């Protein structure tokens, strides 16, 4: 079901336990049931309705906030989600309710010293699209740096560097101005951009994510959030 894009693996387990899944019209209640090629999987309307109520939130994460669980006294990004911090210009006609925080988790991460677009979602399909092993969505960053960068090292930032013994996917890295680079990546290794810059003798002074796929950070203020619109697709 997850491979077909119907839901996440966790959702699939929940739907099967609730009796919301059918194979060739027959209700399935046993977790781990094998589906043969050519068999048709369908889900009850109740599953679709529940999935439709799940929200995806776009946050402009400030410095000093961690993406996931609280650590060393730092606030988690989810603690910034509430009625008082919703962007006043959010065009989505959905009322905030505390139940939307249940199961809300970051789909990807930004380290504590980075800012910009962070996605938090209740929808397993969105999480899979953004952080699944097969994801190739572009993520765009503006990176202020200190140091000298030769043409050769700029070429290495685009392709040829290795982290943790594994080669990096091809990136798109170019100068925006005298001290700022634009990075476009299709993967998200731990502190990847900072470590890439270290390998070519640069120090990162500031890092901001401004785009994931087709979704832009835009004018969303730091520390505020909005809903992903029904007409928006990553």
Protein Blocks (a to p, Z undefined) as FASTA:
>chain_A
ZZnopacfklmmmmmmnopaceehiacfbghiacdehiacdddfklmmmmmmpccddddd
dehiafklceehiacfklmgcfklpcfklmbdcdddfklmgopaceddddfkbgcjdddd
fbfklmmmmmgmklccdcddddddeddddfklmmmmmnopaeehiacdddddddfblmbc
cdddfbdcehklmmmmmmnopacfbdcdfbehjbcfklacghiacdddfkbcZZ
